[in-house]
Amino acid sequence: MGLLSVAIWLPVVVGGLLLALGRDDQAKTVRWLALLGSVAGFLVTLPLLSGFDNSTAAMQFVERAPWIERFNVFYHLGLDGISLWFVPLTAFITVIVVMAGWEVITERVNQYMGAFLILSGLMIGVFSALDGLLFYVFFEATLIPMYIIIGVWGGPRRVYAAFKFFLYTLAGSLLMLIALIYLYYKSGGSFSILDWHALPLPLSAQTLLFFAFFAAFSVKVPMWPVHTWLPDAHVEAPTGGSVVLAAIMLKLGAYGFLRFSMPIAPDAAREYDWFIISLSLIAVIYIGLVALVQNDMKKLVAYSSIAHMGFVTLGFFIFNELGVSGGLVQMISHGFVSGAMFLSIGVLYDRVHSREIAAYGGVVNTMPKFAAFALLFSMANCGLPGTGGFVGEWMVILGTVKSNFWLGMLAATALISGAAYTLWMFKRVYFGAVTNDNVRSLSDINLREFAMLAVLAVATLWMGLYPKPFTDSMHVSVNQLLAHVSTSKLANTAEVKDAATVANASKPN
């Protein structure tokens, strides 16, 4: 069994074992087993980073074995520079989530921890799959544990939020399934994603495929206007659910654009880039303004996530290296920063049981250590230079300006709105005099909370001060993708040949 298989199935097996420990009197054992399983899962992913060859765009750590031989379906895994960092990021966030639920979750602890570990393995499977059907199975299977997490441990409207999350994402994915089946028959019976990349397709087929994939991935990102499920899901989800949703699950959709939409339908991607760019700019500008008027901290950060993910899709579809690499860096840094923002809200909610900004004020007076962490993460959310939140946004803006100055200027306005809503929230919650007895009675973070926030702080500063390891690993793969997207697939299709025949027939003898 290869490293990728271990990274996928180790947390799944440990999660299944946790589900078998069904009594609440075993909660202590469950917590330690979950922590050991998540840490082991993270450690397994580190050799992927150390053993990765930055000089090639070829898939590495490849595993391939027959799965459903009758339909030529393979258990096919591999990583390139585009997908590499999302595997350790997923495993790392799972460790943080287990730590975050250590004391807060007191009922059905085994099911809670088991769901997150199983979800971790499934998400790593999405980033690793090189077989279309295997990708689809992993992609859809991630809905189940997250649906349970929101529906069981969520807030008062958890059932509504869980159903909305499930139905939105499932509906879009059905069109993707049709696209995968079409590609299977068109390629002569292959589910290999890499085979599909080289498959010549007429523009009409590419257009239909592009929008079929768009239906699945835009909901997952989520892009405007199919973003409305996300604020409800975040508000009702437990803290761990919000962290995983923002840090990892939103990235599955953005990753799908790079692995499916752009390389399989490059002509359609270039034809309709204006459409994706327009929706991305609406998310960046309009959703940023929506975040300004929120009174619920979780909802504010949820809208902030939509705006930040708008930078990702904008960077992808301006088709230059700065933009695509910047989008990938933004995805990774957003994993750290958004996860930290939701954890910070969770720390306050666990003590006061309110997410309303008006319920706080002067928290720095009673929780100075925690307020220092919250300030760092807030600055990163604003895109302050020296933090992870700056690098990706700066690269995307620079790439957009290189493509079109006015689009770059519009994208840059997000730095202003981002600073406005983040600092407005921070000022009202943390600064000033203590406003009520709940805040007055707050105790500062304990060792467990300090440890998980400190690790995220180090990661945020590392990305901001030294992003070279991230950009170096993705450089060759991004350039190969851009070269592939810039090459038309129409030259070998019947559509072009027919057009050439008509043109030749119309010429005078």
C-alpha positions as CSV (number, residue, x, y, z in Angstrom):
1,M,0.0,0.0,0.0
2,G,1.4,3.4,-1.0
3,L,1.6,6.6,1.0
4,L,-1.5,8.1,-0.6
5,S,-3.6,5.0,0.2
6,V,-2.3,5.1,3.8
7,A,-3.2,8.9,4.0
8,I,-6.7,8.1,2.8
9,W,-7.6,4.9,4.6
10,L,-5.8,5.4,7.9
11,P,-8.2,8.1,9.2
12,V,-11.2,6.2,7.7
13,V,-10.2,3.0,9.5
14,V,-9.6,4.9,12.8
15,G,-12.9,6.7,12.3
16,G,-14.7,3.4,11.8
17,L,-13.1,2.0,14.9
18,L,-14.3,5.1,16.9
19,L,-17.9,4.5,15.7
20,A,-17.6,1.0,17.2
21,L,-16.9,2.5,20.6
22,G,-20.5,3.5,21.2
23,R,-20.7,4.3,24.9
24,D,-20.3,7.8,26.3
25,D,-18.3,6.4,29.3
26,Q,-15.6,5.7,26.8
27,A,-15.3,9.3,25.8
28,K,-11.8,9.8,27.2
29,T,-10.5,6.8,25.2
30,V,-12.3,8.0,22.1
31,R,-10.7,11.4,22.3
32,W,-7.2,10.1,22.7
33,L,-7.6,7.5,19.9
34,A,-9.0,10.2,17.6
35,L,-6.0,12.5,18.4
36,L,-3.5,9.7,17.8
37,G,-5.3,8.7,14.6
38,S,-5.4,12.3,13.3
39,V,-1.7,13.0,14.2
40,A,-0.6,9.7,12.6
41,G,-2.6,10.6,9.5
42,F,-0.8,14.0,9.3
43,L,2.6,12.5,9.8
44,V,2.0,10.0,6.9
45,T,1.5,13.0,4.6
46,L,4.8,14.7,5.4
47,P,6.9,12.3,3.2
48,L,4.8,13.4,0.3
49,L,6.2,16.9,0.8
50,S,9.8,15.8,1.4
51,G,9.8,13.3,-1.5
52,F,8.1,15.5,-4.1
53,D,10.1,16.4,-7.2
54,N,9.5,20.1,-8.1
55,S,11.1,19.8,-11.5
56,T,8.4,17.7,-13.2
57,A,4.7,18.1,-13.9
58,A,4.2,14.4,-14.1
59,M,2.0,12.7,-11.5
60,Q,4.0,11.4,-8.5
61,F,3.3,8.7,-5.8
62,V,1.1,7.0,-8.4
63,E,-0.9,3.9,-7.4
64,R,-3.0,2.0,-9.8
65,A,-5.0,-1.2,-9.3
66,P,-8.1,-2.7,-10.9
67,W,-11.4,-1.8,-9.2
68,I,-14.4,-2.4,-11.5
69,E,-12.7,-4.2,-14.3
70,R,-15.8,-4.7,-16.4
71,F,-16.1,-1.0,-16.9
72,N,-12.4,-0.2,-16.9
73,V,-12.5,1.6,-13.6
74,F,-9.3,1.7,-11.6
75,Y,-8.2,2.7,-8.1
76,H,-5.9,5.3,-9.5
77,L,-4.2,7.8,-7.3
78,G,-1.4,10.4,-7.8
79,L,-0.3,14.0,-7.0
80,D,1.2,16.8,-8.9
81,G,2.2,20.4,-7.9
82,I,-1.5,21.5,-8.1
83,S,-2.8,18.9,-5.6
84,L,0.2,18.3,-3.4
85,W,-0.3,20.7,-0.6
86,F,-4.0,20.0,-0.1
87,V,-3.3,16.5,1.3
88,P,-1.2,17.6,4.3
89,L,-3.5,20.6,4.8
90,T,-6.5,18.3,5.1
91,A,-4.7,16.1,7.6
92,F,-3.4,19.1,9.6
93,I,-6.8,20.7,9.9
94,T,-8.2,17.3,11.1
95,V,-5.8,17.4,14.0
96,I,-6.9,20.9,14.9
97,V,-10.6,20.0,14.7
98,V,-10.1,17.0,17.1
99,M,-8.4,19.3,19.6
100,A,-11.1,21.9,19.2
101,G,-13.8,19.4,20.1
102,W,-11.9,17.9,23.1
103,E,-13.9,19.5,25.9
104,V,-16.9,21.0,24.0
105,I,-18.4,17.8,22.7
106,T,-19.7,15.7,25.5
107,E,-22.4,13.5,23.8
108,R,-21.9,11.0,21.0
109,V,-18.2,11.8,21.2
110,N,-17.3,8.7,19.2
111,Q,-19.6,9.6,16.4
112,Y,-18.4,13.2,16.3
113,M,-14.7,12.3,16.1
114,G,-15.3,9.3,13.8
115,A,-17.2,11.5,11.3
116,F,-14.4,14.0,11.1
117,L,-11.7,11.3,10.6
118,I,-13.7,9.6,7.9
119,L,-14.4,12.9,6.2
120,S,-10.6,13.7,6.3
121,G,-9.8,10.5,4.4
122,L,-12.5,11.1,1.8
123,M,-11.3,14.6,1.1
124,I,-7.8,13.5,0.7
125,G,-9.2,10.9,-1.8
126,V,-10.8,13.8,-3.8
127,F,-7.4,15.5,-4.1
128,S,-5.6,12.3,-5.0
129,A,-8.0,10.6,-7.4
130,L,-6.9,10.2,-11.1
131,D,-9.9,8.0,-12.1
132,G,-13.1,10.0,-12.9
133,L,-15.5,7.5,-11.2
134,L,-13.2,7.3,-8.1
135,F,-13.1,11.1,-7.9
136,Y,-16.9,11.2,-8.1
137,V,-17.3,8.6,-5.3
138,F,-15.0,10.5,-3.0
139,F,-16.5,13.9,-4.0
140,E,-20.0,12.8,-3.2
141,A,-19.1,10.7,-0.1
142,T,-17.8,13.8,1.6
143,L,-21.4,15.1,1.8
144,I,-22.5,12.3,4.2
145,P,-20.2,12.9,7.3
146,M,-20.6,16.7,6.9
147,Y,-24.4,16.4,6.6
148,I,-24.4,14.3,9.9
149,I,-22.0,16.8,11.6
150,I,-24.3,19.8,10.9
151,G,-27.5,17.9,11.5
152,V,-26.6,16.3,14.8
153,W,-24.2,18.7,16.5
154,G,-25.4,22.0,14.9
155,G,-27.5,24.9,16.2
156,P,-31.3,25.3,16.5
157,R,-31.8,25.3,12.7
158,R,-29.3,22.5,12.1
159,V,-31.7,20.3,10.2
160,Y,-32.7,23.0,7.7
161,A,-29.0,24.0,7.2
162,A,-28.0,20.3,6.7
163,F,-30.7,19.7,4.2
164,K,-29.9,22.9,2.3
165,F,-26.2,22.0,2.2
166,F,-26.8,18.5,1.0
167,L,-29.4,19.3,-1.7
168,Y,-27.5,22.2,-3.2
169,T,-24.3,20.3,-3.6
170,L,-25.9,17.0,-4.7
171,A,-28.0,18.7,-7.4
172,G,-25.0,20.2,-9.1
173,S,-23.1,17.0,-8.9
174,L,-25.7,15.1,-10.9
175,L,-24.8,17.1,-14.0
176,M,-21.1,16.2,-13.4
177,L,-22.0,12.5,-13.3
178,I,-23.6,12.9,-16.8
179,A,-20.5,14.6,-18.0
180,L,-18.3,11.8,-16.7
181,I,-20.4,9.2,-18.4
182,Y,-20.2,11.1,-21.7
183,L,-16.4,11.3,-21.4
184,Y,-16.2,7.6,-20.7
185,Y,-17.9,6.7,-23.9
186,K,-16.3,9.4,-25.9
187,S,-12.8,8.2,-24.8
188,G,-13.5,4.6,-25.9
189,G,-14.3,3.3,-22.4
190,S,-11.8,5.0,-20.1
191,F,-12.4,6.8,-16.8
192,S,-8.8,8.1,-16.6
193,I,-8.8,11.8,-16.0
194,L,-5.4,12.2,-17.7
195,D,-6.9,10.4,-20.8
196,W,-9.7,12.9,-20.8
197,H,-7.3,15.8,-20.8
198,A,-5.9,14.7,-24.2
199,L,-9.3,13.9,-25.7
200,P,-10.2,16.1,-28.7
201,L,-13.7,17.5,-28.4
202,P,-15.8,19.9,-30.5
203,L,-16.6,23.3,-29.0
204,S,-20.3,22.3,-28.6
205,A,-19.4,19.3,-26.5
206,Q,-16.8,21.3,-24.6
207,T,-19.4,24.0,-23.8
208,L,-21.9,21.5,-22.4
209,L,-19.1,19.7,-20.4
210,F,-17.8,23.0,-19.1
211,F,-21.2,24.1,-17.7
212,A,-21.9,20.6,-16.3
213,F,-18.7,20.8,-14.3
214,F,-19.5,24.4,-13.5
215,A,-22.8,23.3,-11.9
216,A,-21.0,20.9,-9.6
217,F,-17.9,23.0,-8.7
218,S,-19.5,26.5,-8.5
219,V,-21.9,25.3,-5.7
220,K,-19.0,23.8,-3.8
221,V,-16.8,26.9,-4.0
222,P,-19.4,28.5,-3.6
223,M,-19.7,31.2,-6.3
224,W,-22.4,33.9,-6.4
225,P,-25.4,33.4,-6.8
226,V,-25.3,29.7,-5.6
227,H,-23.6,30.7,-2.3
228,T,-26.7,31.0,-0.1
229,W,-26.3,27.6,1.5
230,L,-22.9,28.5,3.0
231,P,-23.9,31.1,5.6
232,D,-26.7,28.9,6.9
233,A,-24.3,25.9,7.1
234,H,-21.6,27.9,8.9
235,V,-23.9,29.5,11.4
236,E,-25.6,26.2,12.4
237,A,-22.5,23.9,12.2
238,P,-20.4,23.2,15.3
239,T,-17.1,24.9,15.4
240,G,-15.2,21.9,14.0
241,G,-17.7,21.7,11.1
242,S,-17.2,25.4,10.2
243,V,-13.4,25.0,10.3
244,V,-13.4,22.0,7.9
245,L,-16.1,23.5,5.7
246,A,-14.1,26.7,5.2
247,A,-10.6,25.3,5.3
248,I,-11.0,22.3,3.1
249,M,-14.4,21.5,1.6
250,L,-14.7,24.8,-0.3
251,K,-11.4,24.0,-1.9
252,L,-12.8,20.8,-3.5
253,G,-14.9,22.9,-6.0
254,A,-12.0,25.2,-6.9
255,Y,-9.7,22.2,-7.3
256,G,-12.3,20.7,-9.7
257,F,-12.0,23.6,-12.1
258,L,-8.2,23.0,-12.4
259,R,-8.5,19.2,-12.7
260,F,-11.6,19.0,-14.9
261,S,-13.1,22.2,-16.4
262,M,-9.9,23.8,-17.7
263,P,-7.9,20.9,-19.1
264,I,-10.9,18.9,-20.5
265,A,-12.7,21.8,-22.1
266,P,-9.9,24.4,-22.7
267,D,-11.6,26.1,-25.7
268,A,-14.9,26.5,-23.7
269,A,-12.9,27.7,-20.7
270,R,-11.3,30.5,-22.8
271,E,-14.7,31.2,-24.5
272,Y,-16.5,31.7,-21.2
273,D,-13.7,33.1,-19.0
274,W,-15.6,36.4,-18.9
275,F,-18.5,34.6,-17.3
276,I,-16.4,33.2,-14.4
277,I,-14.5,36.4,-14.0
278,S,-17.7,38.4,-13.7
279,L,-19.2,36.1,-11.1
280,S,-15.8,36.1,-9.2
281,L,-15.7,39.9,-9.2
282,I,-19.3,40.1,-7.9
283,A,-18.3,37.7,-5.1
284,V,-15.3,39.8,-4.3
285,I,-17.0,43.2,-4.3
286,Y,-20.7,42.6,-3.5
287,I,-20.3,39.8,-0.9
288,G,-17.6,41.9,0.8
289,L,-20.2,44.6,1.2
290,V,-22.8,42.1,2.5
291,A,-20.3,41.0,5.1
292,L,-20.1,44.7,6.4
293,V,-23.7,44.6,7.6
294,Q,-23.6,41.3,9.5
295,N,-24.2,41.2,13.2
296,D,-23.4,37.5,13.7
297,M,-19.6,36.8,13.8
298,K,-19.9,33.4,12.1
299,K,-22.1,34.8,9.3
300,L,-19.6,37.6,8.8
301,V,-16.7,35.3,8.4
302,A,-18.8,33.0,6.2
303,Y,-19.4,35.8,3.8
304,S,-15.7,36.7,4.1
305,S,-14.9,33.2,2.9
306,I,-17.1,33.6,-0.2
307,A,-15.3,36.8,-1.1
308,H,-11.9,35.3,-0.6
309,M,-12.8,32.3,-2.7
310,G,-13.8,34.8,-5.4
311,F,-10.1,35.7,-5.6
312,V,-9.4,32.0,-6.3
313,T,-11.7,31.6,-9.3
314,L,-10.7,35.0,-10.6
315,G,-7.0,34.0,-10.5
316,F,-7.7,30.7,-12.3
317,F,-9.6,32.2,-15.3
318,I,-7.2,35.1,-16.1
319,F,-5.0,32.3,-17.5
320,N,-1.5,33.5,-16.5
321,E,0.9,31.9,-14.0
322,L,0.6,34.7,-11.4
323,G,-3.1,34.3,-11.3
324,V,-3.3,30.5,-11.2
325,S,-0.5,30.2,-8.7
326,G,-2.0,33.0,-6.6
327,G,-5.3,31.3,-6.6
328,L,-3.7,28.1,-5.3
329,V,-1.7,30.0,-2.7
330,Q,-4.9,31.7,-1.7
331,M,-6.7,28.4,-1.3
332,I,-3.9,27.1,1.1
333,S,-3.6,30.3,3.1
334,H,-7.4,30.6,3.4
335,G,-7.4,27.1,4.9
336,F,-5.2,28.4,7.7
337,V,-6.8,31.8,8.2
338,S,-10.5,30.9,7.9
339,G,-10.0,27.9,10.1
340,A,-8.3,30.1,12.7
341,M,-11.1,32.7,12.5
342,F,-13.8,30.2,13.1
343,L,-11.8,28.6,15.9
344,S,-11.5,32.0,17.5
345,I,-15.3,32.5,17.3
346,G,-15.7,29.1,18.8
347,V,-13.5,29.9,21.8
348,L,-15.8,32.9,22.6
349,Y,-19.0,30.9,21.9
350,D,-18.0,28.1,24.2
351,R,-17.8,30.7,27.1
352,V,-20.6,33.1,26.3
353,H,-22.9,31.0,24.0
354,S,-23.5,33.9,21.7
355,R,-22.2,34.7,18.2
356,E,-23.7,38.2,18.2
357,I,-21.1,41.0,18.0
358,A,-23.3,43.1,20.4
359,A,-22.9,40.5,23.1
360,Y,-19.2,41.3,23.5
361,G,-16.9,44.3,24.0
362,G,-13.6,44.7,25.8
363,V,-12.6,41.1,25.5
364,V,-8.9,42.1,25.4
365,N,-9.2,43.2,29.1
366,T,-10.1,39.7,30.3
367,M,-8.5,37.5,27.6
368,P,-5.3,39.3,26.5
369,K,-3.5,36.1,25.2
370,F,-6.5,35.1,23.1
371,A,-7.0,38.7,21.8
372,A,-3.4,38.7,20.5
373,F,-4.0,35.6,18.5
374,A,-7.4,37.0,17.3
375,L,-5.6,40.2,16.2
376,L,-3.1,38.2,14.1
377,F,-5.8,36.2,12.4
378,S,-7.9,39.3,11.8
379,M,-4.9,41.0,10.1
380,A,-4.3,38.0,8.0
381,N,-8.0,38.0,7.0
382,C,-7.5,41.7,5.9
383,G,-4.6,40.6,3.7
384,L,-1.9,42.4,5.8
385,P,1.7,41.9,4.3
386,G,3.7,39.4,6.3
387,T,0.7,37.1,6.8
388,G,-0.6,34.2,4.6
389,G,-3.7,36.2,3.6
390,F,-1.6,38.7,1.7
391,V,0.5,36.5,-0.7
392,G,-2.3,34.9,-2.6
393,E,-4.4,38.0,-3.0
394,W,-1.4,40.0,-4.1
395,M,-0.5,37.5,-6.7
396,V,-4.0,37.3,-8.1
397,I,-4.3,41.1,-8.2
398,L,-1.0,41.4,-9.9
399,G,-1.9,38.7,-12.4
400,T,-5.2,40.4,-13.1
401,V,-3.6,43.8,-13.6
402,K,-1.2,42.1,-16.1
403,S,-4.3,40.8,-18.0
404,N,-6.5,43.8,-17.6
405,F,-5.8,46.9,-15.4
406,W,-9.5,47.7,-14.7
407,L,-10.3,44.2,-13.6
408,G,-7.3,44.3,-11.3
409,M,-8.4,47.6,-9.8
410,L,-11.9,46.2,-9.1
411,A,-10.4,43.1,-7.5
412,A,-8.2,45.3,-5.3
413,T,-11.2,47.0,-3.8
414,A,-11.7,43.8,-1.8
415,L,-8.7,44.7,0.3
416,I,-10.6,47.8,1.5
417,S,-13.9,46.1,2.2
418,G,-12.1,43.1,3.8
419,A,-10.2,45.4,6.2
420,A,-13.4,47.3,6.9
421,Y,-15.6,44.4,8.0
422,T,-12.8,42.5,9.8
423,L,-11.6,45.5,11.8
424,W,-15.1,46.6,12.5
425,M,-15.8,43.3,14.0
426,F,-12.5,43.2,15.9
427,K,-13.0,46.7,17.3
428,R,-16.5,46.0,18.7
429,V,-15.7,42.5,20.1
430,Y,-12.2,43.1,21.6
431,F,-11.5,46.8,22.1
432,G,-12.9,49.3,24.5
433,A,-14.2,48.9,28.1
434,V,-15.8,45.7,29.3
435,T,-19.5,46.0,28.4
436,N,-21.3,43.3,30.4
437,D,-20.9,40.7,33.1
438,N,-20.4,37.8,30.6
439,V,-17.3,39.4,29.2
440,R,-16.1,40.4,32.7
441,S,-16.2,36.8,33.9
442,L,-14.3,35.4,30.9
443,S,-11.2,33.3,31.5
444,D,-8.2,33.4,29.1
445,I,-7.4,30.4,26.8
446,N,-6.1,27.2,28.4
447,L,-3.1,25.2,27.2
448,R,-5.1,23.2,24.7
449,E,-6.6,26.2,23.1
450,F,-3.2,28.1,23.1
451,A,-1.5,25.1,21.4
452,M,-4.0,24.9,18.5
453,L,-4.1,28.7,17.9
454,A,-0.3,28.9,18.2
455,V,0.2,26.2,15.5
456,L,-2.2,28.1,13.2
457,A,-0.4,31.4,13.9
458,V,2.9,29.8,12.9
459,A,1.4,28.4,9.7
460,T,-0.1,31.8,8.9
461,L,3.2,33.7,9.4
462,W,5.2,31.0,7.6
463,M,3.1,31.4,4.5
464,G,3.3,35.2,4.7
465,L,7.0,35.4,5.3
466,Y,8.3,32.5,3.2
467,P,5.9,31.3,0.6
468,K,8.7,29.9,-1.6
469,P,8.1,26.2,-0.8
470,F,4.5,26.5,-1.9
471,T,5.1,28.4,-5.1
472,D,8.1,26.3,-6.1
473,S,6.2,23.0,-5.9
474,M,3.3,24.2,-8.1
475,H,5.4,26.2,-10.7
476,V,6.0,23.5,-13.3
477,S,2.5,22.0,-13.0
478,V,0.8,25.3,-13.3
479,N,2.8,26.2,-16.4
480,Q,2.0,22.8,-18.0
481,L,-1.7,23.4,-17.3
482,L,-1.6,26.9,-18.9
483,A,0.2,25.5,-21.9
484,H,-2.5,22.8,-22.2
485,V,-5.4,25.3,-21.8
486,S,-3.8,27.6,-24.5
487,T,-3.7,24.8,-27.0
488,S,-7.0,24.3,-28.8
489,K,-8.6,20.8,-28.9
490,L,-10.6,21.7,-32.0
491,A,-7.9,20.9,-34.6
492,N,-8.6,17.2,-34.6
493,T,-12.4,17.2,-34.3
494,A,-15.0,16.6,-36.9
495,E,-16.5,20.0,-36.2
496,V,-13.4,21.8,-37.5
497,K,-13.0,19.4,-40.4
498,D,-16.5,19.9,-41.5
499,A,-16.1,23.7,-41.3
500,A,-12.9,23.4,-43.4
501,T,-14.7,21.2,-46.0
502,V,-17.5,23.8,-46.3
503,A,-14.9,26.6,-46.7
504,N,-13.0,24.7,-49.4
505,A,-16.2,23.9,-51.3
506,S,-17.2,27.6,-51.4
507,K,-13.9,28.6,-53.0
508,P,-14.0,29.4,-56.8
509,N,-12.3,26.8,-59.0
